Amino acid sequence: FRVGKQRDGQRNHDRKKVASATNAPHATRTPRADALRNEDALLEAAKVVFAKVGVDAPVREIAAQAGVGVGTLYRRFPTRSDLVVGVFKREVDACAAEAPKLANAHPPGEALSRWLKRYCQFIVTKKGLASALHSGDPAFDALPAYFRSNFEPALTDLLAAAAKAGEARHDVDAYDLLRAIGNLASTGGKDGPDGMEHTYRMLDLMIDGLRFGTPR
C-alpha cells in the first residue's frame, strides 16, 4: 500500500513538473515575428480604411486590406475601439520619433519647422478619427495623456535647441504650441488640396512668429 501510495505521489509530482514546464514559457513568451507583422499590417490597413470611409468600416475590408483573416484581426484587436486606439498610438509614436531624427539631420530652426509641419499633417490625417475619440467611449480616456506624454517632450527638445541657436523665442510653451497647431489643423480650411495649402500657409505664419524678437 505504501509503495502504491509513493508511486501515485511520484506521478502527481511528475505531472506538476510537466505542467509547470509547459506553462512557463507562456508567461514570458514574446510575440512571434509573424504575429507582430500581422499586427502592423492590420494597423496600417485600418489607418488607410479609416481615412477613406471612417471608423465604422467593415472589419472584413480591413482584414482583406491587411492580407489576413478576420479571425486574426479579432485575436489582435477584440473590439473596434482596440483597433482605433492601436492606430492612434502607432501614428503618435511615428510622429514623435521623427523629432530626434530631424534634429540630427538639420539645423535647429529647420528641424523645428519640419517637425511642426509633420505634426500638423498628423492632425489633418486624423480628422476621420476625431468623432470616435470624442465619442465618450471610456476606451479612449487615456489617449489625451498618451498624446501629450509623447509630443510635448519631443517638441520641448526642438524648441530648446532652436532657442539656444537664436532661431526661436525662449518663452514658447510646447503644449500651448501643440494645442494651437492642433486647432489650426482641425478647423483651418476645407478638405482637399486648397484646404491643406491654406492650413500650411497659416502654419508658416505661426512658425515665423516663433522667431519674433530673437537676435539676428
KELUM-308568 format. One record per residue: x, z negated, y negated of N, C-alpha, C in turn; residue number from 1. Coordinates in nm, 3 decimals, always signed. Layout:
BEGIN
X | Z | Y | X | Z | Y | X | Z | Y | NUM
...
This chain:
BEGIN
+0.084 | +0.000 | +0.119 | +0.000 | +0.000 | +0.000 | +0.088 | +0.000 | -0.124 | 1
+0.196 | -0.083 | -0.123 | +0.285 | -0.088 | -0.238 | +0.354 | +0.046 | -0.259 | 2
+0.397 | +0.110 | -0.146 | +0.464 | +0.239 | -0.157 | +0.372 | +0.342 | -0.218 | 3
+0.247 | +0.345 | -0.171 | +0.148 | +0.438 | -0.227 | +0.126 | +0.413 | -0.373 | 4
+0.120 | +0.285 | -0.410 | +0.097 | +0.250 | -0.550 | +0.214 | +0.294 | -0.635 | 5
+0.337 | +0.277 | -0.581 | +0.456 | +0.319 | -0.656 | +0.457 | +0.470 | -0.675 | 6
+0.416 | +0.544 | -0.568 | +0.412 | +0.689 | -0.578 | +0.311 | +0.734 | -0.683 | 7
+0.193 | +0.668 | -0.682 | +0.091 | +0.702 | -0.782 | +0.144 | +0.677 | -0.923 | 8
+0.215 | +0.562 | -0.938 | +0.270 | +0.530 | -1.068 | +0.373 | +0.632 | -1.113 | 9
+0.457 | +0.678 | -1.016 | +0.559 | +0.778 | -1.049 | +0.494 | +0.910 | -1.089 | 10
+0.384 | +0.948 | -1.014 | +0.315 | +1.072 | -1.050 | +0.259 | +1.065 | -1.192 | 11
+0.198 | +0.950 | -1.225 | +0.142 | +0.934 | -1.360 | +0.252 | +0.943 | -1.466 | 12
+0.367 | +0.881 | -1.433 | +0.480 | +0.884 | -1.526 | +0.528 | +1.028 | -1.546 | 13
+0.537 | +1.103 | -1.435 | +0.581 | +1.242 | -1.443 | +0.484 | +1.327 | -1.523 | 14
+0.354 | +1.301 | -1.505 | +0.254 | +1.378 | -1.580 | +0.269 | +1.354 | -1.729 | 15
+0.292 | +1.228 | -1.767 | +0.307 | +1.194 | -1.908 | +0.429 | +1.263 | -1.967 | 16
+0.539 | +1.267 | -1.887 | +0.660 | +1.333 | -1.936 | +0.636 | +1.481 | -1.957 | 17
+0.564 | +1.545 | -1.862 | +0.534 | +1.688 | -1.875 | +0.445 | +1.712 | -1.996 | 18
+0.342 | +1.627 | -2.012 | +0.251 | +1.643 | -2.126 | +0.325 | +1.625 | -2.257 | 19
+0.414 | +1.525 | -2.258 | +0.491 | +1.500 | -2.379 | +0.581 | +1.618 | -2.412 | 20
+0.647 | +1.672 | -2.310 | +0.736 | +1.787 | -2.332 | +0.659 | +1.909 | -2.375 | 21
+0.535 | +1.923 | -2.322 | +0.453 | +2.039 | -2.357 | +0.402 | +2.031 | -2.499 | 22
+0.363 | +1.910 | -2.540 | +0.301 | +1.894 | -2.672 | +0.402 | +1.879 | -2.784 | 23
+0.522 | +1.831 | -2.755 | +0.619 | +1.800 | -2.860 | +0.651 | +1.919 | -2.948 | 24
+0.677 | +2.039 | -2.892 | +0.714 | +2.149 | -2.979 | +0.607 | +2.185 | -3.080 | 25
+0.478 | +2.163 | -3.045 | +0.369 | +2.200 | -3.135 | +0.372 | +2.116 | -3.261 | 26
+0.425 | +1.996 | -3.253 | +0.426 | +1.910 | -3.371 | +0.527 | +1.957 | -3.475 | 27
+0.635 | +2.019 | -3.428 | +0.741 | +2.059 | -3.520 | +0.759 | +2.210 | -3.527 | 28
+0.678 | +2.284 | -3.454 | +0.695 | +2.428 | -3.445 | +0.668 | +2.494 | -3.580 | 29
+0.755 | +2.581 | -3.624 | +0.734 | +2.655 | -3.747 | +0.658 | +2.784 | -3.715 | 30
+0.588 | +2.841 | -3.814 | +0.512 | +2.964 | -3.788 | +0.605 | +3.075 | -3.741 | 31
+0.558 | +3.154 | -3.646 | +0.637 | +3.265 | -3.597 | +0.646 | +3.374 | -3.703 | 32
+0.748 | +3.460 | -3.689 | +0.770 | +3.565 | -3.788 | +0.651 | +3.658 | -3.796 | 33
+0.590 | +3.691 | -3.681 | +0.477 | +3.784 | -3.685 | +0.356 | +3.718 | -3.751 | 34
+0.340 | +3.586 | -3.734 | +0.229 | +3.516 | -3.800 | +0.248 | +3.516 | -3.951 | 35
+0.372 | +3.496 | -3.996 | +0.400 | +3.500 | -4.139 | +0.378 | +3.639 | -4.196 | 36
+0.416 | +3.742 | -4.119 | +0.392 | +3.879 | -4.165 | +0.243 | +3.908 | -4.176 | 37
+0.165 | +3.861 | -4.078 | +0.021 | +3.881 | -4.083 | -0.040 | +3.811 | -4.204 | 38
+0.007 | +3.690 | -4.231 | -0.046 | +3.615 | -4.345 | -0.015 | +3.687 | -4.477 | 39
+0.108 | +3.734 | -4.489 | +0.146 | +3.804 | -4.612 | +0.068 | +3.934 | -4.626 | 40
+0.049 | +4.006 | -4.515 | -0.029 | +4.131 | -4.519 | -0.173 | +4.104 | -4.559 | 41
-0.230 | +3.995 | -4.509 | -0.368 | +3.960 | -4.544 | -0.380 | +3.924 | -4.691 | 42
-0.284 | +3.850 | -4.744 | -0.289 | +3.811 | -4.885 | -0.272 | +3.933 | -4.976 | 43
-0.183 | +4.023 | -4.938 | -0.165 | +4.145 | -5.017 | -0.291 | +4.231 | -5.012 | 44
-0.349 | +4.244 | -4.893 | -0.472 | +4.323 | -4.879 | -0.587 | +4.259 | -4.958 | 45
-0.598 | +4.128 | -4.951 | -0.705 | +4.059 | -5.023 | -0.687 | +4.077 | -5.174 | 46
-0.563 | +4.071 | -5.221 | -0.537 | +4.092 | -5.364 | -0.587 | +4.230 | -5.408 | 47
-0.556 | +4.332 | -5.329 | -0.596 | +4.469 | -5.363 | -0.747 | +4.485 | -5.357 | 48
-0.809 | +4.435 | -5.251 | -0.953 | +4.450 | -5.234 | -1.029 | +4.368 | -5.338 | 49
-0.984 | +4.246 | -5.364 | -1.049 | +4.163 | -5.466 | -1.045 | +4.232 | -5.603 | 50
-0.931 | +4.295 | -5.634 | -0.918 | +4.362 | -5.763 | -1.014 | +4.479 | -5.776 | 51
-1.044 | +4.543 | -5.662 | -1.130 | +4.661 | -5.665 | -1.279 | +4.625 | -5.663 | 52
-1.317 | +4.533 | -5.575 | -1.460 | +4.509 | -5.556 | -1.502 | +4.363 | -5.573 | 53
-1.407 | +4.274 | -5.605 | -1.442 | +4.133 | -5.627 | -1.421 | +4.048 | -5.504 | 54
-1.433 | +3.917 | -5.524 | -1.401 | +3.823 | -5.415 | -1.508 | +3.816 | -5.308 | 55
-1.622 | +3.883 | -5.328 | -1.726 | +3.886 | -5.225 | -1.710 | +4.004 | -5.131 | 56
-1.595 | +4.071 | -5.135 | -1.571 | +4.186 | -5.049 | -1.582 | +4.147 | -4.902 | 57
-1.630 | +4.238 | -4.817 | -1.640 | +4.208 | -4.673 | -1.503 | +4.177 | -4.613 | 58
-1.499 | +4.074 | -4.531 | -1.371 | +4.035 | -4.471 | -1.318 | +4.144 | -4.378 | 59
-1.408 | +4.224 | -4.320 | -1.363 | +4.332 | -4.233 | -1.280 | +4.434 | -4.311 | 60
-1.319 | +4.457 | -4.436 | -1.243 | +4.550 | -4.519 | -1.103 | +4.496 | -4.547 | 61
-1.094 | +4.366 | -4.572 | -0.963 | +4.305 | -4.598 | -0.876 | +4.310 | -4.472 | 62
-0.935 | +4.277 | -4.357 | -0.860 | +4.279 | -4.232 | -0.812 | +4.421 | -4.200 | 63
-0.900 | +4.520 | -4.222 | -0.862 | +4.659 | -4.195 | -0.748 | +4.702 | -4.287 | 64
-0.756 | +4.662 | -4.414 | -0.650 | +4.696 | -4.509 | -0.516 | +4.635 | -4.467 | 65
-0.523 | +4.515 | -4.409 | -0.401 | +4.446 | -4.365 | -0.352 | +4.494 | -4.230 | 66
-0.436 | +4.568 | -4.156 | -0.397 | +4.617 | -4.025 | -0.403 | +4.511 | -3.917 | 67
-0.492 | +4.412 | -3.933 | -0.509 | +4.307 | -3.832 | -0.657 | +4.293 | -3.799 | 68
-0.686 | +4.217 | -3.696 | -0.824 | +4.193 | -3.658 | -0.889 | +4.085 | -3.743 | 69
-1.021 | +4.084 | -3.743 | -1.095 | +3.982 | -3.818 | -1.064 | +3.842 | -3.765 | 70
-1.043 | +3.832 | -3.636 | -1.010 | +3.702 | -3.578 | -0.880 | +3.646 | -3.635 | 71
-0.782 | +3.734 | -3.655 | -0.656 | +3.690 | -3.715 | -0.679 | +3.639 | -3.856 | 72
-0.764 | +3.708 | -3.931 | -0.794 | +3.664 | -4.068 | -0.854 | +3.524 | -4.067 | 73
-0.952 | +3.502 | -3.979 | -1.018 | +3.372 | -3.977 | -0.927 | +3.260 | -3.925 | 74
-0.833 | +3.294 | -3.839 | -0.738 | +3.192 | -3.794 | -0.647 | +3.147 | -3.908 | 75
-0.606 | +3.241 | -3.991 | -0.517 | +3.208 | -4.103 | -0.595 | +3.149 | -4.220 | 76
-0.717 | +3.199 | -4.244 | -0.797 | +3.157 | -4.359 | -0.941 | +3.137 | -4.313 | 77
-0.972 | +3.016 | -4.267 | -1.105 | +2.990 | -4.209 | -1.221 | +3.016 | -4.305 | 78
-1.201 | +2.997 | -4.436 | -1.309 | +3.019 | -4.532 | -1.263 | +3.118 | -4.638 | 79
-1.360 | +3.175 | -4.707 | -1.327 | +3.269 | -4.815 | -1.249 | +3.200 | -4.926 | 80
-1.284 | +3.075 | -4.955 | -1.212 | +3.003 | -5.060 | -1.065 | +2.982 | -5.021 | 81
-1.037 | +2.963 | -4.891 | -0.899 | +2.952 | -4.845 | -0.822 | +3.080 | -4.879 | 82
-0.887 | +3.193 | -4.862 | -0.823 | +3.321 | -4.889 | -0.800 | +3.340 | -5.039 | 83
-0.899 | +3.304 | -5.120 | -0.885 | +3.315 | -5.266 | -0.770 | +3.225 | -5.314 | 84
-0.766 | +3.103 | -5.266 | -0.658 | +3.011 | -5.304 | -0.524 | +3.066 | -5.261 | 85
-0.517 | +3.122 | -5.141 | -0.392 | +3.179 | -5.092 | -0.343 | +3.293 | -5.180 | 86
-0.435 | +3.382 | -5.220 | -0.398 | +3.494 | -5.308 | -0.347 | +3.441 | -5.441 | 87
-0.419 | +3.346 | -5.497 | -0.382 | +3.292 | -5.628 | -0.244 | +3.228 | -5.624 | 88
-0.219 | +3.143 | -5.525 | -0.090 | +3.074 | -5.517 | +0.024 | +3.173 | -5.494 | 89
+0.001 | +3.273 | -5.411 | +0.105 | +3.372 | -5.385 | +0.143 | +3.446 | -5.513 | 90
+0.044 | +3.481 | -5.594 | +0.072 | +3.552 | -5.718 | +0.138 | +3.461 | -5.822 | 91
+0.097 | +3.335 | -5.826 | +0.163 | +3.239 | -5.916 | +0.310 | +3.224 | -5.878 | 92
+0.336 | +3.209 | -5.749 | +0.474 | +3.194 | -5.702 | +0.559 | +3.314 | -5.740 | 93
+0.504 | +3.434 | -5.721 | +0.579 | +3.556 | -5.751 | +0.610 | +3.568 | -5.899 | 94
+0.512 | +3.536 | -5.982 | +0.532 | +3.545 | -6.127 | +0.633 | +3.441 | -6.175 | 95
+0.621 | +3.318 | -6.129 | +0.714 | +3.213 | -6.170 | +0.856 | +3.244 | -6.125 | 96
+0.870 | +3.305 | -6.008 | +1.003 | +3.336 | -5.955 | +1.075 | +3.443 | -6.036 | 97
+1.000 | +3.520 | -6.115 | +1.062 | +3.623 | -6.198 | +1.142 | +3.563 | -6.313 | 98
+1.107 | +3.442 | -6.357 | +1.171 | +3.383 | -6.475 | +1.323 | +3.367 | -6.456 | 99
+1.370 | +3.299 | -6.352 | +1.516 | +3.286 | -6.337 | +1.584 | +3.419 | -6.310 | 100
+1.517 | +3.513 | -6.244 | +1.576 | +3.644 | -6.220 | +1.600 | +3.718 | -6.352 | 101
+1.500 | +3.713 | -6.441 | +1.514 | +3.778 | -6.570 | +1.620 | +3.709 | -6.655 | 102
+1.626 | +3.576 | -6.645 | +1.726 | +3.501 | -6.722 | +1.868 | +3.539 | -6.680 | 103
+1.887 | +3.569 | -6.553 | +2.019 | +3.608 | -6.503 | +2.055 | +3.753 | -6.537 | 104
+1.951 | +3.835 | -6.562 | +1.975 | +3.978 | -6.579 | +1.974 | +4.024 | -6.725 | 105
+1.922 | +3.941 | -6.816 | +1.905 | +3.987 | -6.955 | +1.944 | +3.878 | -7.054 | 106
+1.970 | +3.915 | -7.178 | +1.993 | +3.814 | -7.283 | +1.870 | +3.725 | -7.297 | 107
+1.886 | +3.603 | -7.349 | +1.775 | +3.506 | -7.352 | +1.646 | +3.556 | -7.418 | 108
+1.660 | +3.621 | -7.535 | +1.540 | +3.669 | -7.603 | +1.467 | +3.776 | -7.526 | 109
+1.542 | +3.867 | -7.467 | +1.480 | +3.974 | -7.389 | +1.419 | +3.919 | -7.260 | 110
+1.488 | +3.824 | -7.197 | +1.433 | +3.764 | -7.075 | +1.300 | +3.695 | -7.105 | 111
+1.293 | +3.624 | -7.217 | +1.169 | +3.557 | -7.257 | +1.058 | +3.659 | -7.279 | 112
+1.088 | +3.765 | -7.354 | +0.988 | +3.867 | -7.384 | +0.938 | +3.934 | -7.256 | 113
+1.029 | +3.969 | -7.168 | +0.990 | +4.036 | -7.043 | +0.902 | +3.946 | -6.956 | 114
+0.939 | +3.817 | -6.950 | +0.858 | +3.729 | -6.865 | +0.720 | +3.705 | -6.924 | 115
+0.708 | +3.695 | -7.055 | +0.577 | +3.675 | -7.117 | +0.486 | +3.796 | -7.088 | 116
+0.544 | +3.915 | -7.086 | +0.465 | +4.033 | -7.052 | +0.427 | +4.032 | -6.904 | 117
+0.518 | +3.983 | -6.821 | +0.486 | +3.971 | -6.677 | +0.375 | +3.869 | -6.657 | 118
+0.380 | +3.761 | -6.728 | +0.275 | +3.658 | -6.719 | +0.142 | +3.713 | -6.770 | 119
+0.147 | +3.789 | -6.879 | +0.025 | +3.850 | -6.933 | -0.038 | +3.943 | -6.830 | 120
+0.047 | +4.020 | -6.763 | -0.002 | +4.109 | -6.658 | -0.068 | +4.030 | -6.545 | 121
-0.009 | +3.917 | -6.510 | -0.067 | +3.830 | -6.407 | -0.209 | +3.789 | -6.446 | 122
-0.228 | +3.748 | -6.571 | -0.360 | +3.704 | -6.616 | -0.460 | +3.820 | -6.612 | 123
-0.418 | +3.935 | -6.661 | -0.508 | +4.051 | -6.667 | -0.553 | +4.091 | -6.527 | 124
-0.461 | +4.095 | -6.433 | -0.496 | +4.139 | -6.298 | -0.573 | +4.034 | -6.220 | 125
-0.584 | +3.914 | -6.274 | -0.660 | +3.808 | -6.204 | -0.800 | +3.788 | -6.264 | 126
-0.841 | +3.880 | -6.352 | -0.976 | +3.867 | -6.408 | -1.082 | +3.866 | -6.299 | 127
-1.058 | +3.944 | -6.192 | -1.155 | +3.950 | -6.083 | -1.172 | +3.818 | -6.010 | 128
-1.070 | +3.731 | -6.018 | -1.080 | +3.601 | -5.951 | -1.141 | +3.494 | -6.040 | 129
-1.158 | +3.526 | -6.168 | -1.199 | +3.423 | -6.264 | -1.333 | +3.360 | -6.227 | 130
-1.429 | +3.440 | -6.185 | -1.561 | +3.386 | -6.152 | -1.553 | +3.290 | -6.036 | 131
-1.469 | +3.323 | -5.937 | -1.454 | +3.233 | -5.823 | -1.385 | +3.104 | -5.864 | 132
-1.280 | +3.115 | -5.945 | -1.203 | +2.997 | -5.983 | -1.284 | +2.901 | -6.069 | 133
-1.386 | +2.954 | -6.138 | -1.469 | +2.870 | -6.224 | -1.609 | +2.849 | -6.165 | 134
-1.619 | +2.864 | -6.034 | -1.749 | +2.854 | -5.969 | -1.792 | +2.711 | -5.943 | 135
-1.702 | +2.615 | -5.960 | -1.735 | +2.476 | -5.929 | -1.703 | +2.439 | -5.786 | 136
-1.652 | +2.531 | -5.707 | -1.614 | +2.501 | -5.568 | -1.497 | +2.404 | -5.569 | 137
-1.511 | +2.287 | -5.505 | -1.401 | +2.189 | -5.505 | -1.273 | +2.241 | -5.442 | 138
-1.281 | +2.349 | -5.364 | -1.160 | +2.406 | -5.304 | -1.063 | +2.456 | -5.409 | 139
-1.114 | +2.482 | -5.531 | -1.029 | +2.535 | -5.637 | -0.985 | +2.428 | -5.738 | 140
-1.021 | +2.304 | -5.713 | -0.992 | +2.198 | -5.812 | -0.843 | +2.180 | -5.839 | 141
-0.759 | +2.203 | -5.739 | -0.616 | +2.178 | -5.755 | -0.541 | +2.296 | -5.817 | 142
-0.608 | +2.410 | -5.835 | -0.538 | +2.529 | -5.882 | -0.486 | +2.518 | -6.026 | 143
-0.561 | +2.462 | -6.121 | -0.505 | +2.449 | -6.256 | -0.373 | +2.371 | -6.259 | 144
-0.365 | +2.263 | -6.181 | -0.242 | +2.185 | -6.176 | -0.130 | +2.266 | -6.111 | 145
-0.163 | +2.346 | -6.009 | -0.063 | +2.431 | -5.945 | -0.012 | +2.536 | -6.043 | 146
-0.103 | +2.592 | -6.116 | -0.071 | +2.690 | -6.219 | +0.028 | +2.630 | -6.319 | 147
-0.004 | +2.516 | -6.372 | +0.079 | +2.455 | -6.476 | +0.213 | +2.409 | -6.420 | 148
+0.214 | +2.352 | -6.301 | +0.338 | +2.296 | -6.246 | +0.440 | +2.405 | -6.213 | 149
+0.395 | +2.529 | -6.198 | +0.487 | +2.639 | -6.171 | +0.525 | +2.714 | -6.298 | 150
+0.427 | +2.743 | -6.383 | +0.454 | +2.825 | -6.501 | +0.520 | +2.749 | -6.615 | 151
+0.480 | +2.624 | -6.636 | +0.534 | +2.551 | -6.751 | +0.685 | +2.530 | -6.742 | 152
+0.740 | +2.485 | -6.627 | +0.886 | +2.472 | -6.621 | +0.958 | +2.606 | -6.636 | 153
+0.901 | +2.712 | -6.578 | +0.964 | +2.844 | -6.590 | +0.975 | +2.887 | -6.735 | 154
+0.865 | +2.871 | -6.810 | +0.866 | +2.912 | -6.950 | +0.948 | +2.816 | -7.036 | 155
+0.947 | +2.690 | -7.005 | +1.027 | +2.592 | -7.081 | +1.175 | +2.630 | -7.077 | 156
+1.225 | +2.667 | -6.960 | +1.366 | +2.705 | -6.948 | +1.396 | +2.831 | -7.029 | 157
+1.306 | +2.929 | -7.025 | +1.328 | +3.052 | -7.100 | +1.326 | +3.026 | -7.251 | 158
+1.232 | +2.942 | -7.296 | +1.224 | +2.909 | -7.438 | +1.348 | +2.835 | -7.485 | 159
+1.396 | +2.741 | -7.405 | +1.514 | +2.663 | -7.442 | +1.636 | +2.753 | -7.456 | 160
+1.652 | +2.846 | -7.362 | +1.766 | +2.937 | -7.367 | +1.757 | +3.029 | -7.489 | 161
+1.635 | +3.079 | -7.517 | +1.617 | +3.167 | -7.632 | +1.639 | +3.093 | -7.763 | 162
+1.592 | +2.969 | -7.770 | +1.611 | +2.888 | -7.891 | +1.760 | +2.859 | -7.913 | 163
+1.830 | +2.828 | -7.806 | +1.973 | +2.800 | -7.817 | +2.049 | +2.922 | -7.866 | 164
+2.000 | +3.042 | -7.828 | +2.066 | +3.166 | -7.869 | +2.019 | +3.212 | -8.007 | 165
+1.930 | +3.136 | -8.071 | +1.879 | +3.175 | -8.201 | +1.777 | +3.286 | -8.196 | 166
+1.712 | +3.304 | -8.080 | +1.617 | +3.413 | -8.063 | +1.474 | +3.364 | -8.047 | 167
+1.452 | +3.236 | -8.066 | +1.317 | +3.179 | -8.064 | +1.319 | +3.046 | -8.139 | 168
+1.204 | +3.005 | -8.187 | +1.193 | +2.878 | -8.256 | +1.212 | +2.763 | -8.158 | 169
+1.250 | +2.648 | -8.213 | +1.272 | +2.529 | -8.129 | +1.145 | +2.447 | -8.107 | 170
+1.040 | +2.475 | -8.185 | +0.922 | +2.388 | -8.182 | +0.805 | +2.448 | -8.105 | 171
+0.831 | +2.544 | -8.017 | +0.723 | +2.608 | -7.940 | +0.701 | +2.530 | -7.811 | 172
+0.578 | +2.487 | -7.789 | +0.543 | +2.417 | -7.666 | +0.505 | +2.519 | -7.558 | 173
+0.566 | +2.508 | -7.442 | +0.545 | +2.606 | -7.336 | +0.399 | +2.614 | -7.294 | 174
+0.335 | +2.500 | -7.278 | +0.196 | +2.502 | -7.231 | +0.103 | +2.563 | -7.335 | 175
+0.128 | +2.534 | -7.463 | +0.048 | +2.596 | -7.569 | +0.061 | +2.748 | -7.565 | 176
+0.182 | +2.795 | -7.544 | +0.205 | +2.940 | -7.538 | +0.138 | +3.001 | -7.416 | 177
+0.145 | +2.934 | -7.303 | +0.077 | +2.983 | -7.183 | -0.073 | +2.996 | -7.206 | 178
-0.131 | +2.897 | -7.269 | -0.276 | +2.900 | -7.296 | -0.310 | +3.010 | -7.394 | 179
-0.228 | +3.027 | -7.497 | -0.256 | +3.130 | -7.598 | -0.253 | +3.269 | -7.535 | 180
-0.153 | +3.295 | -7.454 | -0.144 | +3.427 | -7.390 | -0.254 | +3.443 | -7.286 | 181
-0.288 | +3.334 | -7.218 | -0.399 | +3.340 | -7.123 | -0.529 | +3.378 | -7.191 | 182
-0.557 | +3.319 | -7.307 | -0.678 | +3.353 | -7.382 | -0.674 | +3.498 | -7.429 | 183
-0.558 | +3.541 | -7.476 | -0.544 | +3.679 | -7.522 | -0.567 | +3.778 | -7.408 | 184
-0.504 | +3.752 | -7.294 | -0.515 | +3.845 | -7.181 | -0.654 | +3.846 | -7.120 | 185
-0.724 | +3.734 | -7.128 | -0.857 | +3.723 | -7.068 | -0.965 | +3.789 | -7.153 | 186
-0.945 | +3.787 | -7.284 | -1.052 | +3.834 | -7.374 | -1.007 | +3.943 | -7.469 | 187
-0.879 | +3.978 | -7.468 | -0.827 | +4.069 | -7.569 | -0.842 | +4.215 | -7.537 | 188
-0.962 | +4.267 | -7.549 | -0.983 | +4.410 | -7.532 | -1.058 | +4.444 | -7.406 | 189
-1.112 | +4.566 | -7.405 | -1.191 | +4.613 | -7.292 | -1.101 | +4.649 | -7.176 | 190
-1.163 | +4.670 | -7.060 | -1.086 | +4.711 | -6.943 | -1.038 | +4.854 | -6.960 | 191
-0.932 | +4.890 | -6.887 | -0.880 | +5.025 | -6.893 | -0.752 | +5.032 | -6.973 | 192
-0.691 | +5.152 | -6.979 | -0.561 | +5.168 | -7.048 | -0.566 | +5.126 | -7.194 | 193
-0.674 | +5.164 | -7.266 | -0.681 | +5.129 | -7.408 | -0.685 | +4.977 | -7.427 | 194
-0.760 | +4.910 | -7.341 | -0.767 | +4.765 | -7.350 | -0.633 | +4.699 | -7.324 | 195
-0.561 | +4.750 | -7.225 | -0.429 | +4.695 | -7.195 | -0.331 | +4.720 | -7.309 | 196
-0.338 | +4.839 | -7.369 | -0.249 | +4.868 | -7.481 | -0.275 | +4.773 | -7.597 | 197
-0.402 | +4.746 | -7.622 | -0.436 | +4.651 | -7.729 | -0.382 | +4.513 | -7.697 | 198
-0.399 | +4.469 | -7.574 | -0.351 | +4.338 | -7.533 | -0.200 | +4.327 | -7.551 | 199
-0.128 | +4.430 | -7.510 | +0.018 | +4.425 | -7.523 | +0.064 | +4.436 | -7.667 | 200
-0.011 | +4.507 | -7.752 | +0.024 | +4.509 | -7.894 | +0.010 | +4.370 | -7.954 | 201
-0.097 | +4.301 | -7.918 | -0.117 | +4.166 | -7.969 | -0.010 | +4.071 | -7.914 | 202
+0.030 | +4.093 | -7.789 | +0.134 | +4.010 | -7.731 | +0.267 | +4.032 | -7.802 | 203
+0.297 | +4.157 | -7.839 | +0.420 | +4.185 | -7.913 | +0.421 | +4.111 | -8.046 | 204
+0.306 | +4.106 | -8.113 | +0.298 | +4.031 | -8.238 | +0.323 | +3.882 | -8.213 | 205
+0.270 | +3.831 | -8.103 | +0.290 | +3.690 | -8.070 | +0.438 | +3.662 | -8.041 | 206
+0.502 | +3.754 | -7.971 | +0.644 | +3.737 | -7.940 | +0.727 | +3.742 | -8.068 | 207
+0.690 | +3.832 | -8.160 | +0.759 | +3.836 | -8.291 | +0.744 | +3.703 | -8.363 | 208
+0.627 | +3.640 | -8.350 | +0.604 | +3.511 | -8.415 | +0.695 | +3.401 | -8.361 | 209
+0.738 | +3.416 | -8.235 | +0.829 | +3.315 | -8.179 | +0.965 | +3.317 | -8.248 | 210
+0.998 | +3.428 | -8.311 | +1.127 | +3.442 | -8.379 | +1.119 | +3.401 | -8.527 | 211
+0.999 | +3.376 | -8.577 | +0.984 | +3.346 | -8.719 | +1.060 | +3.219 | -8.756 | 212
+1.144 | +3.230 | -8.858 | +1.217 | +3.113 | -8.906 | +1.347 | +3.088 | -8.833 | 213
+1.381 | +3.171 | -8.734 | +1.507 | +3.150 | -8.666 | +1.621 | +3.208 | -8.747 | 214
+1.742 | +3.149 | -8.743 | +1.855 | +3.204 | -8.818 | +1.897 | +3.339 | -8.763 | 215
+1.927 | +3.430 | -8.852 | +1.969 | +3.564 | -8.809 | +2.120 | +3.571 | -8.809 | 216
